Amino acid sequence: MGLDISLVRITAHEVDDNNFLLAEESPELFSLFQSYIRKKHFVFSDEEFDAEVYFYAELAYQRKGVIPTFYTDFTNDVCLTKQSQVAHMLTYIDAKHKTDFDTCFVKQFKEGQTVIIIGW
């Protein structure tokens, strides 16, 4: 799987069937967004269960454009919740993507309202 960086807004209701984070796997969100935790019902061929989730709306998305040290200095499957963390990410974006990342992620990030999801 490749790199995925998303800027999202945590929402009170489901926006898209695939736009959710499991609450138990996202403890960094609890202090800011605990009032947004909802139950989602999952049905698979071999099991059915409810889980606590955070729903979100995606505001920006990037699949590439980071320098190699990004993968050692950042953690896979984590959410960034602070403006300083997001601004620091800009130093890991390659020259070709830096302006777009600054415009679409750094300047659009609102601490306490939006989150950056990183995964690879």
Secondary structure by P-SEA (a helix, b strand, c coil): ccbbbbbcccccccccccccccccccccccccccccbbbbbbbcccccbbbbbbbbbbccccccccccccccccccccccccaaaaaaaccccccccaaaaaaccccccccccbbbbbcc
